[in-house]
Amino acid sequence: MRVAVLGASGRAGKEITQELARRGHQVTAIARHPAAISAANGVTALAGDAHDADALAGLVRGHDAVISALHFDVTAETLLGALRAAGVPRLLVTGGAASLRTADGGRLIDSPDFPAAWRDMAMGGVRFLEALRGVEDVDWTFFSPAALIEEGPRTGRFRLGGDELVVDGEGQSRISFADYAIAMVDELEQHRHPRARFTAAY
């Protein structure tokens, strides 16, 4: 497939770009500073600002899908507008874990242990997902990571979930950026969560 990755110079974006290239996809890696994108076969690095919907539409036109690994200062409306203008049918989003449901049925962001310093940033992801729900003219998927996404090995072993936080036997929820990228590209290829959110953790 021809896939555009937004925020390709960030931690998640770099891993997703590398995973796509590893599997033979043609990747356009878009970032404000494309020099920070690692060279790989099948990867073309381009400069772009996702806040500019018109310019972004020009960059993603002709692709089969867009994967966003951006921070949530770029709105869902901006990205959807760019995809609509470009005629790109699919959007996969590197989401946040904040809106996942915990064992008591509440949102992770509302739990007493959720760090106050992260709340404002996390609410951006909550609002982004809310904006996607009900959108029917773009085939979107919102991929919430585990509560903790960190540097670590590429194992290919993790569990998938829907709207509930996935935890291990000790109540921990974590995944590496490399394994997150595997799950993202699996979703691109297998298309198991159209117009839905899913999660993954060990």
PyMOL CGO cylinders between C-alpha atoms (Angstrom):
from pymol import cmd
from pymol.cgo import CYLINDER

trace = [
    CYLINDER, 0.00, 0.00, 0.00, 0.92, 3.66, -0.32, 0.3, 1, 1, 1, 1, 1, 1,
    CYLINDER, 0.92, 3.66, -0.32, 0.80, 5.08, 3.21, 0.3, 1, 1, 1, 1, 1, 1,
    CYLINDER, 0.80, 5.08, 3.21, 1.48, 8.58, 4.51, 0.3, 1, 1, 1, 1, 1, 1,
    CYLINDER, 1.48, 8.58, 4.51, 2.70, 8.83, 8.11, 0.3, 1, 1, 1, 1, 1, 1,
    CYLINDER, 2.70, 8.83, 8.11, 2.18, 12.17, 9.87, 0.3, 1, 1, 1, 1, 1, 1,
    CYLINDER, 2.18, 12.17, 9.87, 4.54, 12.98, 12.73, 0.3, 1, 1, 1, 1, 1, 1,
    CYLINDER, 4.54, 12.98, 12.73, 7.02, 10.49, 11.31, 0.3, 1, 1, 1, 1, 1, 1,
    CYLINDER, 7.02, 10.49, 11.31, 9.96, 11.96, 13.25, 0.3, 1, 1, 1, 1, 1, 1,
    CYLINDER, 9.96, 11.96, 13.25, 8.44, 11.26, 16.68, 0.3, 1, 1, 1, 1, 1, 1,
    CYLINDER, 8.44, 11.26, 16.68, 8.91, 8.10, 18.72, 0.3, 1, 1, 1, 1, 1, 1,
    CYLINDER, 8.91, 8.10, 18.72, 5.71, 6.38, 17.59, 0.3, 1, 1, 1, 1, 1, 1,
    CYLINDER, 5.71, 6.38, 17.59, 5.96, 7.78, 14.07, 0.3, 1, 1, 1, 1, 1, 1,
    CYLINDER, 5.96, 7.78, 14.07, 9.50, 6.49, 13.57, 0.3, 1, 1, 1, 1, 1, 1,
    CYLINDER, 9.50, 6.49, 13.57, 8.56, 2.98, 14.68, 0.3, 1, 1, 1, 1, 1, 1,
    CYLINDER, 8.56, 2.98, 14.68, 5.43, 2.92, 12.51, 0.3, 1, 1, 1, 1, 1, 1,
    CYLINDER, 5.43, 2.92, 12.51, 7.41, 4.15, 9.49, 0.3, 1, 1, 1, 1, 1, 1,
    CYLINDER, 7.41, 4.15, 9.49, 10.06, 1.47, 10.02, 0.3, 1, 1, 1, 1, 1, 1,
    CYLINDER, 10.06, 1.47, 10.02, 7.44, -1.27, 10.46, 0.3, 1, 1, 1, 1, 1, 1,
    CYLINDER, 7.44, -1.27, 10.46, 5.66, -0.23, 7.27, 0.3, 1, 1, 1, 1, 1, 1,
    CYLINDER, 5.66, -0.23, 7.27, 8.95, -0.24, 5.33, 0.3, 1, 1, 1, 1, 1, 1,
    CYLINDER, 8.95, -0.24, 5.33, 9.90, -3.60, 6.83, 0.3, 1, 1, 1, 1, 1, 1,
    CYLINDER, 9.90, -3.60, 6.83, 6.70, -5.06, 5.35, 0.3, 1, 1, 1, 1, 1, 1,
    CYLINDER, 6.70, -5.06, 5.35, 7.24, -3.57, 1.91, 0.3, 1, 1, 1, 1, 1, 1,
    CYLINDER, 7.24, -3.57, 1.91, 4.77, -0.68, 1.95, 0.3, 1, 1, 1, 1, 1, 1,
    CYLINDER, 4.77, -0.68, 1.95, 5.56, 2.55, 0.12, 0.3, 1, 1, 1, 1, 1, 1,
    CYLINDER, 5.56, 2.55, 0.12, 5.78, 5.21, 2.82, 0.3, 1, 1, 1, 1, 1, 1,
    CYLINDER, 5.78, 5.21, 2.82, 5.64, 9.00, 2.65, 0.3, 1, 1, 1, 1, 1, 1,
    CYLINDER, 5.64, 9.00, 2.65, 7.03, 10.10, 6.01, 0.3, 1, 1, 1, 1, 1, 1,
    CYLINDER, 7.03, 10.10, 6.01, 5.84, 13.64, 6.78, 0.3, 1, 1, 1, 1, 1, 1,
    CYLINDER, 5.84, 13.64, 6.78, 7.24, 15.83, 9.54, 0.3, 1, 1, 1, 1, 1, 1,
    CYLINDER, 7.24, 15.83, 9.54, 8.17, 19.45, 10.17, 0.3, 1, 1, 1, 1, 1, 1,
    CYLINDER, 8.17, 19.45, 10.17, 11.81, 18.37, 10.25, 0.3, 1, 1, 1, 1, 1, 1,
    CYLINDER, 11.81, 18.37, 10.25, 12.17, 15.49, 7.78, 0.3, 1, 1, 1, 1, 1, 1,
    CYLINDER, 12.17, 15.49, 7.78, 15.93, 15.30, 8.26, 0.3, 1, 1, 1, 1, 1, 1,
    CYLINDER, 15.93, 15.30, 8.26, 15.19, 13.54, 11.56, 0.3, 1, 1, 1, 1, 1, 1,
    CYLINDER, 15.19, 13.54, 11.56, 13.51, 10.64, 9.73, 0.3, 1, 1, 1, 1, 1, 1,
    CYLINDER, 13.51, 10.64, 9.73, 15.70, 7.55, 9.36, 0.3, 1, 1, 1, 1, 1, 1,
    CYLINDER, 15.70, 7.55, 9.36, 16.38, 6.53, 5.77, 0.3, 1, 1, 1, 1, 1, 1,
    CYLINDER, 16.38, 6.53, 5.77, 14.90, 3.20, 4.71, 0.3, 1, 1, 1, 1, 1, 1,
    CYLINDER, 14.90, 3.20, 4.71, 13.98, 1.49, 1.46, 0.3, 1, 1, 1, 1, 1, 1,
    CYLINDER, 13.98, 1.49, 1.46, 10.53, 2.54, 0.33, 0.3, 1, 1, 1, 1, 1, 1,
    CYLINDER, 10.53, 2.54, 0.33, 10.45, 5.66, 2.54, 0.3, 1, 1, 1, 1, 1, 1,
    CYLINDER, 10.45, 5.66, 2.54, 10.24, 9.19, 1.15, 0.3, 1, 1, 1, 1, 1, 1,
    CYLINDER, 10.24, 9.19, 1.15, 10.65, 11.94, 3.77, 0.3, 1, 1, 1, 1, 1, 1,
    CYLINDER, 10.65, 11.94, 3.77, 8.80, 15.22, 3.17, 0.3, 1, 1, 1, 1, 1, 1,
    CYLINDER, 8.80, 15.22, 3.17, 8.41, 18.44, 5.12, 0.3, 1, 1, 1, 1, 1, 1,
    CYLINDER, 8.41, 18.44, 5.12, 4.87, 19.30, 6.07, 0.3, 1, 1, 1, 1, 1, 1,
    CYLINDER, 4.87, 19.30, 6.07, 2.74, 21.06, 8.67, 0.3, 1, 1, 1, 1, 1, 1,
    CYLINDER, 2.74, 21.06, 8.67, -0.44, 19.15, 9.51, 0.3, 1, 1, 1, 1, 1, 1,
    CYLINDER, -0.44, 19.15, 9.51, -2.11, 22.33, 10.78, 0.3, 1, 1, 1, 1, 1, 1,
    CYLINDER, -2.11, 22.33, 10.78, -2.49, 23.44, 7.14, 0.3, 1, 1, 1, 1, 1, 1,
    CYLINDER, -2.49, 23.44, 7.14, -5.29, 21.24, 5.75, 0.3, 1, 1, 1, 1, 1, 1,
    CYLINDER, -5.29, 21.24, 5.75, -4.89, 22.44, 2.16, 0.3, 1, 1, 1, 1, 1, 1,
    CYLINDER, -4.89, 22.44, 2.16, -1.15, 21.81, 2.08, 0.3, 1, 1, 1, 1, 1, 1,
    CYLINDER, -1.15, 21.81, 2.08, -1.61, 18.47, 3.83, 0.3, 1, 1, 1, 1, 1, 1,
    CYLINDER, -1.61, 18.47, 3.83, -4.17, 17.39, 1.25, 0.3, 1, 1, 1, 1, 1, 1,
    CYLINDER, -4.17, 17.39, 1.25, -1.57, 17.95, -1.44, 0.3, 1, 1, 1, 1, 1, 1,
    CYLINDER, -1.57, 17.95, -1.44, 0.96, 15.80, 0.41, 0.3, 1, 1, 1, 1, 1, 1,
    CYLINDER, 0.96, 15.80, 0.41, -1.34, 12.83, 1.06, 0.3, 1, 1, 1, 1, 1, 1,
    CYLINDER, -1.34, 12.83, 1.06, -3.21, 12.77, -2.28, 0.3, 1, 1, 1, 1, 1, 1,
    CYLINDER, -3.21, 12.77, -2.28, -2.79, 9.42, -4.03, 0.3, 1, 1, 1, 1, 1, 1,
    CYLINDER, -2.79, 9.42, -4.03, -2.20, 7.40, -0.85, 0.3, 1, 1, 1, 1, 1, 1,
    CYLINDER, -2.20, 7.40, -0.85, -4.31, 4.45, 0.29, 0.3, 1, 1, 1, 1, 1, 1,
    CYLINDER, -4.31, 4.45, 0.29, -4.23, 5.48, 3.95, 0.3, 1, 1, 1, 1, 1, 1,
    CYLINDER, -4.23, 5.48, 3.95, -2.88, 8.08, 6.35, 0.3, 1, 1, 1, 1, 1, 1,
    CYLINDER, -2.88, 8.08, 6.35, -1.50, 7.13, 9.76, 0.3, 1, 1, 1, 1, 1, 1,
    CYLINDER, -1.50, 7.13, 9.76, -1.33, 10.02, 12.20, 0.3, 1, 1, 1, 1, 1, 1,
    CYLINDER, -1.33, 10.02, 12.20, 1.24, 9.96, 14.99, 0.3, 1, 1, 1, 1, 1, 1,
    CYLINDER, 1.24, 9.96, 14.99, 0.69, 13.64, 15.75, 0.3, 1, 1, 1, 1, 1, 1,
    CYLINDER, 0.69, 13.64, 15.75, 0.04, 15.39, 19.03, 0.3, 1, 1, 1, 1, 1, 1,
    CYLINDER, 0.04, 15.39, 19.03, -3.55, 16.45, 19.50, 0.3, 1, 1, 1, 1, 1, 1,
    CYLINDER, -3.55, 16.45, 19.50, -2.97, 20.13, 18.85, 0.3, 1, 1, 1, 1, 1, 1,
    CYLINDER, -2.97, 20.13, 18.85, -4.00, 19.16, 15.30, 0.3, 1, 1, 1, 1, 1, 1,
    CYLINDER, -4.00, 19.16, 15.30, -7.77, 18.63, 15.32, 0.3, 1, 1, 1, 1, 1, 1,
    CYLINDER, -7.77, 18.63, 15.32, -9.74, 15.75, 13.90, 0.3, 1, 1, 1, 1, 1, 1,
    CYLINDER, -9.74, 15.75, 13.90, -11.58, 18.25, 11.69, 0.3, 1, 1, 1, 1, 1, 1,
    CYLINDER, -11.58, 18.25, 11.69, -8.29, 19.41, 10.13, 0.3, 1, 1, 1, 1, 1, 1,
    CYLINDER, -8.29, 19.41, 10.13, -7.10, 15.88, 9.34, 0.3, 1, 1, 1, 1, 1, 1,
    CYLINDER, -7.10, 15.88, 9.34, -10.50, 14.72, 8.09, 0.3, 1, 1, 1, 1, 1, 1,
    CYLINDER, -10.50, 14.72, 8.09, -10.77, 17.80, 5.90, 0.3, 1, 1, 1, 1, 1, 1,
    CYLINDER, -10.77, 17.80, 5.90, -7.39, 17.07, 4.33, 0.3, 1, 1, 1, 1, 1, 1,
    CYLINDER, -7.39, 17.07, 4.33, -8.28, 13.44, 3.65, 0.3, 1, 1, 1, 1, 1, 1,
    CYLINDER, -8.28, 13.44, 3.65, -11.62, 14.39, 2.14, 0.3, 1, 1, 1, 1, 1, 1,
    CYLINDER, -11.62, 14.39, 2.14, -10.01, 16.96, -0.13, 0.3, 1, 1, 1, 1, 1, 1,
    CYLINDER, -10.01, 16.96, -0.13, -7.34, 14.45, -1.19, 0.3, 1, 1, 1, 1, 1, 1,
    CYLINDER, -7.34, 14.45, -1.19, -9.72, 11.52, -1.62, 0.3, 1, 1, 1, 1, 1, 1,
    CYLINDER, -9.72, 11.52, -1.62, -7.84, 9.31, 0.84, 0.3, 1, 1, 1, 1, 1, 1,
    CYLINDER, -7.84, 9.31, 0.84, -10.28, 6.71, 2.25, 0.3, 1, 1, 1, 1, 1, 1,
    CYLINDER, -10.28, 6.71, 2.25, -8.60, 5.64, 5.52, 0.3, 1, 1, 1, 1, 1, 1,
    CYLINDER, -8.60, 5.64, 5.52, -7.25, 7.38, 8.62, 0.3, 1, 1, 1, 1, 1, 1,
    CYLINDER, -7.25, 7.38, 8.62, -5.52, 5.51, 11.44, 0.3, 1, 1, 1, 1, 1, 1,
    CYLINDER, -5.52, 5.51, 11.44, -4.73, 7.55, 14.54, 0.3, 1, 1, 1, 1, 1, 1,
    CYLINDER, -4.73, 7.55, 14.54, -2.12, 7.05, 17.24, 0.3, 1, 1, 1, 1, 1, 1,
    CYLINDER, -2.12, 7.05, 17.24, -4.48, 7.81, 20.10, 0.3, 1, 1, 1, 1, 1, 1,
    CYLINDER, -4.48, 7.81, 20.10, -4.21, 8.13, 23.83, 0.3, 1, 1, 1, 1, 1, 1,
    CYLINDER, -4.21, 8.13, 23.83, -5.15, 5.74, 26.63, 0.3, 1, 1, 1, 1, 1, 1,
    CYLINDER, -5.15, 5.74, 26.63, -7.00, 8.35, 28.73, 0.3, 1, 1, 1, 1, 1, 1,
    CYLINDER, -7.00, 8.35, 28.73, -10.50, 7.48, 27.57, 0.3, 1, 1, 1, 1, 1, 1,
    CYLINDER, -10.50, 7.48, 27.57, -10.10, 3.72, 27.99, 0.3, 1, 1, 1, 1, 1, 1,
    CYLINDER, -10.10, 3.72, 27.99, -12.37, 2.19, 30.62, 0.3, 1, 1, 1, 1, 1, 1,
    CYLINDER, -12.37, 2.19, 30.62, -10.87, 0.75, 33.79, 0.3, 1, 1, 1, 1, 1, 1,
    CYLINDER, -10.87, 0.75, 33.79, -12.13, -2.21, 35.81, 0.3, 1, 1, 1, 1, 1, 1,
    CYLINDER, -12.13, -2.21, 35.81, -14.61, -0.04, 37.70, 0.3, 1, 1, 1, 1, 1, 1,
    CYLINDER, -14.61, -0.04, 37.70, -16.16, 1.22, 34.46, 0.3, 1, 1, 1, 1, 1, 1,
    CYLINDER, -16.16, 1.22, 34.46, -14.76, 4.75, 34.66, 0.3, 1, 1, 1, 1, 1, 1,
    CYLINDER, -14.76, 4.75, 34.66, -12.32, 6.39, 32.29, 0.3, 1, 1, 1, 1, 1, 1,
    CYLINDER, -12.32, 6.39, 32.29, -8.61, 6.10, 32.98, 0.3, 1, 1, 1, 1, 1, 1,
    CYLINDER, -8.61, 6.10, 32.98, -8.29, 9.89, 32.94, 0.3, 1, 1, 1, 1, 1, 1,
    CYLINDER, -8.29, 9.89, 32.94, -10.80, 10.13, 35.81, 0.3, 1, 1, 1, 1, 1, 1,
    CYLINDER, -10.80, 10.13, 35.81, -9.00, 7.64, 38.05, 0.3, 1, 1, 1, 1, 1, 1,
    CYLINDER, -9.00, 7.64, 38.05, -7.30, 9.09, 41.16, 0.3, 1, 1, 1, 1, 1, 1,
    CYLINDER, -7.30, 9.09, 41.16, -3.87, 7.85, 40.07, 0.3, 1, 1, 1, 1, 1, 1,
    CYLINDER, -3.87, 7.85, 40.07, -3.92, 9.64, 36.69, 0.3, 1, 1, 1, 1, 1, 1,
    CYLINDER, -3.92, 9.64, 36.69, -1.09, 12.24, 36.73, 0.3, 1, 1, 1, 1, 1, 1,
    CYLINDER, -1.09, 12.24, 36.73, -2.49, 15.77, 36.89, 0.3, 1, 1, 1, 1, 1, 1,
    CYLINDER, -2.49, 15.77, 36.89, 0.38, 17.04, 34.73, 0.3, 1, 1, 1, 1, 1, 1,
    CYLINDER, 0.38, 17.04, 34.73, -0.78, 14.84, 31.85, 0.3, 1, 1, 1, 1, 1, 1,
    CYLINDER, -0.78, 14.84, 31.85, -4.47, 15.71, 32.02, 0.3, 1, 1, 1, 1, 1, 1,
    CYLINDER, -4.47, 15.71, 32.02, -4.62, 18.64, 29.61, 0.3, 1, 1, 1, 1, 1, 1,
    CYLINDER, -4.62, 18.64, 29.61, -2.63, 16.81, 26.93, 0.3, 1, 1, 1, 1, 1, 1,
    CYLINDER, -2.63, 16.81, 26.93, -4.68, 13.64, 27.48, 0.3, 1, 1, 1, 1, 1, 1,
    CYLINDER, -4.68, 13.64, 27.48, -7.95, 15.52, 27.07, 0.3, 1, 1, 1, 1, 1, 1,
    CYLINDER, -7.95, 15.52, 27.07, -6.85, 16.36, 23.53, 0.3, 1, 1, 1, 1, 1, 1,
    CYLINDER, -6.85, 16.36, 23.53, -7.00, 12.67, 22.70, 0.3, 1, 1, 1, 1, 1, 1,
    CYLINDER, -7.00, 12.67, 22.70, -10.37, 12.29, 24.39, 0.3, 1, 1, 1, 1, 1, 1,
    CYLINDER, -10.37, 12.29, 24.39, -11.80, 15.13, 22.31, 0.3, 1, 1, 1, 1, 1, 1,
    CYLINDER, -11.80, 15.13, 22.31, -10.22, 13.78, 19.13, 0.3, 1, 1, 1, 1, 1, 1,
    CYLINDER, -10.22, 13.78, 19.13, -11.92, 10.40, 19.58, 0.3, 1, 1, 1, 1, 1, 1,
    CYLINDER, -11.92, 10.40, 19.58, -15.24, 12.07, 20.35, 0.3, 1, 1, 1, 1, 1, 1,
    CYLINDER, -15.24, 12.07, 20.35, -14.94, 14.04, 17.10, 0.3, 1, 1, 1, 1, 1, 1,
    CYLINDER, -14.94, 14.04, 17.10, -14.33, 10.85, 15.11, 0.3, 1, 1, 1, 1, 1, 1,
    CYLINDER, -14.33, 10.85, 15.11, -17.34, 8.98, 16.46, 0.3, 1, 1, 1, 1, 1, 1,
    CYLINDER, -17.34, 8.98, 16.46, -20.18, 9.27, 13.99, 0.3, 1, 1, 1, 1, 1, 1,
    CYLINDER, -20.18, 9.27, 13.99, -17.91, 10.13, 11.03, 0.3, 1, 1, 1, 1, 1, 1,
    CYLINDER, -17.91, 10.13, 11.03, -19.00, 7.86, 8.19, 0.3, 1, 1, 1, 1, 1, 1,
    CYLINDER, -19.00, 7.86, 8.19, -17.40, 9.28, 5.05, 0.3, 1, 1, 1, 1, 1, 1,
    CYLINDER, -17.40, 9.28, 5.05, -13.84, 8.46, 6.18, 0.3, 1, 1, 1, 1, 1, 1,
    CYLINDER, -13.84, 8.46, 6.18, -12.88, 4.97, 7.36, 0.3, 1, 1, 1, 1, 1, 1,
    CYLINDER, -12.88, 4.97, 7.36, -11.13, 5.85, 10.64, 0.3, 1, 1, 1, 1, 1, 1,
    CYLINDER, -11.13, 5.85, 10.64, -9.51, 3.78, 13.39, 0.3, 1, 1, 1, 1, 1, 1,
    CYLINDER, -9.51, 3.78, 13.39, -8.33, 5.19, 16.73, 0.3, 1, 1, 1, 1, 1, 1,
    CYLINDER, -8.33, 5.19, 16.73, -5.61, 3.07, 18.34, 0.3, 1, 1, 1, 1, 1, 1,
    CYLINDER, -5.61, 3.07, 18.34, -5.23, 3.71, 22.07, 0.3, 1, 1, 1, 1, 1, 1,
    CYLINDER, -5.23, 3.71, 22.07, -1.96, 2.38, 23.49, 0.3, 1, 1, 1, 1, 1, 1,
    CYLINDER, -1.96, 2.38, 23.49, -1.53, 0.79, 26.87, 0.3, 1, 1, 1, 1, 1, 1,
    CYLINDER, -1.53, 0.79, 26.87, -1.41, 3.15, 29.86, 0.3, 1, 1, 1, 1, 1, 1,
    CYLINDER, -1.41, 3.15, 29.86, 2.39, 3.18, 29.53, 0.3, 1, 1, 1, 1, 1, 1,
    CYLINDER, 2.39, 3.18, 29.53, 4.04, 3.18, 26.09, 0.3, 1, 1, 1, 1, 1, 1,
    CYLINDER, 4.04, 3.18, 26.09, 7.81, 3.05, 26.35, 0.3, 1, 1, 1, 1, 1, 1,
    CYLINDER, 7.81, 3.05, 26.35, 11.06, 2.08, 24.68, 0.3, 1, 1, 1, 1, 1, 1,
    CYLINDER, 11.06, 2.08, 24.68, 11.47, -1.67, 24.59, 0.3, 1, 1, 1, 1, 1, 1,
    CYLINDER, 11.47, -1.67, 24.59, 11.96, -4.76, 22.43, 0.3, 1, 1, 1, 1, 1, 1,
    CYLINDER, 11.96, -4.76, 22.43, 10.00, -5.69, 19.30, 0.3, 1, 1, 1, 1, 1, 1,
    CYLINDER, 10.00, -5.69, 19.30, 8.38, -8.96, 20.43, 0.3, 1, 1, 1, 1, 1, 1,
    CYLINDER, 8.38, -8.96, 20.43, 5.19, -9.19, 18.37, 0.3, 1, 1, 1, 1, 1, 1,
    CYLINDER, 5.19, -9.19, 18.37, 3.44, -10.61, 21.44, 0.3, 1, 1, 1, 1, 1, 1,
    CYLINDER, 3.44, -10.61, 21.44, 0.63, -8.56, 22.97, 0.3, 1, 1, 1, 1, 1, 1,
    CYLINDER, 0.63, -8.56, 22.97, -3.12, -8.68, 23.60, 0.3, 1, 1, 1, 1, 1, 1,
    CYLINDER, -3.12, -8.68, 23.60, -5.74, -6.63, 21.83, 0.3, 1, 1, 1, 1, 1, 1,
    CYLINDER, -5.74, -6.63, 21.83, -8.79, -5.00, 23.40, 0.3, 1, 1, 1, 1, 1, 1,
    CYLINDER, -8.79, -5.00, 23.40, -11.59, -2.60, 22.58, 0.3, 1, 1, 1, 1, 1, 1,
    CYLINDER, -11.59, -2.60, 22.58, -12.64, 0.23, 24.88, 0.3, 1, 1, 1, 1, 1, 1,
    CYLINDER, -12.64, 0.23, 24.88, -11.30, -1.34, 28.10, 0.3, 1, 1, 1, 1, 1, 1,
    CYLINDER, -11.30, -1.34, 28.10, -7.76, -0.91, 29.42, 0.3, 1, 1, 1, 1, 1, 1,
    CYLINDER, -7.76, -0.91, 29.42, -5.79, -4.15, 28.96, 0.3, 1, 1, 1, 1, 1, 1,
    CYLINDER, -5.79, -4.15, 28.96, -3.80, -5.07, 32.08, 0.3, 1, 1, 1, 1, 1, 1,
    CYLINDER, -3.80, -5.07, 32.08, -1.60, -7.98, 33.09, 0.3, 1, 1, 1, 1, 1, 1,
    CYLINDER, -1.60, -7.98, 33.09, -1.89, -10.17, 36.17, 0.3, 1, 1, 1, 1, 1, 1,
    CYLINDER, -1.89, -10.17, 36.17, -0.31, -7.45, 38.32, 0.3, 1, 1, 1, 1, 1, 1,
    CYLINDER, -0.31, -7.45, 38.32, -2.69, -4.78, 37.06, 0.3, 1, 1, 1, 1, 1, 1,
    CYLINDER, -2.69, -4.78, 37.06, -0.05, -3.14, 34.85, 0.3, 1, 1, 1, 1, 1, 1,
    CYLINDER, -0.05, -3.14, 34.85, -0.78, -1.86, 31.34, 0.3, 1, 1, 1, 1, 1, 1,
    CYLINDER, -0.78, -1.86, 31.34, 2.25, -1.30, 29.10, 0.3, 1, 1, 1, 1, 1, 1,
    CYLINDER, 2.25, -1.30, 29.10, 3.61, -1.83, 25.59, 0.3, 1, 1, 1, 1, 1, 1,
    CYLINDER, 3.61, -1.83, 25.59, 6.77, -0.88, 23.70, 0.3, 1, 1, 1, 1, 1, 1,
    CYLINDER, 6.77, -0.88, 23.70, 6.72, 1.60, 20.82, 0.3, 1, 1, 1, 1, 1, 1,
    CYLINDER, 6.72, 1.60, 20.82, 7.98, -1.20, 18.55, 0.3, 1, 1, 1, 1, 1, 1,
    CYLINDER, 7.98, -1.20, 18.55, 5.13, -3.54, 19.42, 0.3, 1, 1, 1, 1, 1, 1,
    CYLINDER, 5.13, -3.54, 19.42, 2.64, -0.67, 19.20, 0.3, 1, 1, 1, 1, 1, 1,
    CYLINDER, 2.64, -0.67, 19.20, 3.87, -0.16, 15.63, 0.3, 1, 1, 1, 1, 1, 1,
    CYLINDER, 3.87, -0.16, 15.63, 3.34, -3.84, 14.84, 0.3, 1, 1, 1, 1, 1, 1,
    CYLINDER, 3.34, -3.84, 14.84, -0.25, -3.64, 16.06, 0.3, 1, 1, 1, 1, 1, 1,
    CYLINDER, -0.25, -3.64, 16.06, -0.86, -0.46, 14.05, 0.3, 1, 1, 1, 1, 1, 1,
    CYLINDER, -0.86, -0.46, 14.05, 0.42, -1.95, 10.80, 0.3, 1, 1, 1, 1, 1, 1,
    CYLINDER, 0.42, -1.95, 10.80, -1.48, -5.19, 11.49, 0.3, 1, 1, 1, 1, 1, 1,
    CYLINDER, -1.48, -5.19, 11.49, -4.63, -3.06, 11.69, 0.3, 1, 1, 1, 1, 1, 1,
    CYLINDER, -4.63, -3.06, 11.69, -3.78, -1.31, 8.43, 0.3, 1, 1, 1, 1, 1, 1,
    CYLINDER, -3.78, -1.31, 8.43, -3.39, -4.65, 6.68, 0.3, 1, 1, 1, 1, 1, 1,
    CYLINDER, -3.39, -4.65, 6.68, -6.15, -6.65, 8.39, 0.3, 1, 1, 1, 1, 1, 1,
    CYLINDER, -6.15, -6.65, 8.39, -8.73, -3.87, 8.81, 0.3, 1, 1, 1, 1, 1, 1,
    CYLINDER, -8.73, -3.87, 8.81, -10.38, -5.37, 11.88, 0.3, 1, 1, 1, 1, 1, 1,
    CYLINDER, -10.38, -5.37, 11.88, -11.56, -2.14, 13.55, 0.3, 1, 1, 1, 1, 1, 1,
    CYLINDER, -11.56, -2.14, 13.55, -13.25, 0.08, 10.97, 0.3, 1, 1, 1, 1, 1, 1,
    CYLINDER, -13.25, 0.08, 10.97, -14.75, 3.24, 12.51, 0.3, 1, 1, 1, 1, 1, 1,
    CYLINDER, -14.75, 3.24, 12.51, -13.84, 1.98, 15.98, 0.3, 1, 1, 1, 1, 1, 1,
    CYLINDER, -13.84, 1.98, 15.98, -11.22, 2.24, 18.72, 0.3, 1, 1, 1, 1, 1, 1,
    CYLINDER, -11.22, 2.24, 18.72, -8.97, -0.56, 19.89, 0.3, 1, 1, 1, 1, 1, 1,
    CYLINDER, -8.97, -0.56, 19.89, -6.07, -0.98, 22.25, 0.3, 1, 1, 1, 1, 1, 1,
    CYLINDER, -6.07, -0.98, 22.25, -3.11, -3.30, 22.80, 0.3, 1, 1, 1, 1, 1, 1,
    CYLINDER, -3.11, -3.30, 22.80, -0.94, -4.21, 25.80, 0.3, 1, 1, 1, 1, 1, 1,
    CYLINDER, -0.94, -4.21, 25.80, 1.12, -7.05, 27.19, 0.3, 1, 1, 1, 1, 1, 1,
]
cmd.load_cgo(trace, "trace")
